[in-house]
Amino acid sequence: MAEQAKIRIQYFRSAIQAPVKHKRVVKGLGFTRLNQIVEREDTASIRGMVKTVPHLVRIVN
């Protein structure tokens, strides 16, 4: 079985003033603190979550 591609995402801007739905997306991606970088499988659902909050997270190498 082939290994799934990975994507690294950084939480770079606070979600304090963001709507509740955006806060839930950030938490769903696995972020617990600012400037944290997490590695997730590169799937359509993860890409969709990142696309929902592009003002809060960024894709890093």
Protein Blocks (a to p, Z undefined) as FASTA:
>chain_A
ZZddddddddfbdcklpcfklmmmmmmnopabehiacdddddfklmmmmmmmmmlbccdZ
Z
